[in-house]
Amino acid sequence: MEELKQLAYEAIQSNLSEENIVEEAFSTFTATPGFDKIRNMECTMLRQASRRSAAVRIDLSFIMRRVAKGEFPHVEEMIGPLILGLLT
């Protein structure tokens, strides 16, 4: 089972890009309880991508507005680490 989890993790990681990291990081899949390792990896990748890419920063600002409006209640586990990581 652990081997299968690792293969799934690696597949998800290899398919993330600056074009989809914001959408994936704020997805209900990533918010699934027990997916902490995936959530942490996506949060790290999102922070890194936001430092490199203006497009990612724009996408992130749009989705954060939607979060503030309550459209993504499932992302509470992502917000704290993301904000703290962006500030450091």
Number of C-alpha atoms within 10 A of each C-alpha: 6 7 8 9 10 11 12 13 15 12 11 14 15 9 9 17 14 18 13 13 23 26 16 19 24 24 15 14 13 23 20 14 10 9 12 14 11 20 24 17 14 23 25 17 18 27 21 15 19 20 11 12 12 12 13 22 17 13 17 18 13 12 17 16 12 13 17 10 10 10 12 16 14 16 18 12 16 18 14 10 16 17 12 10 14 14 8 5
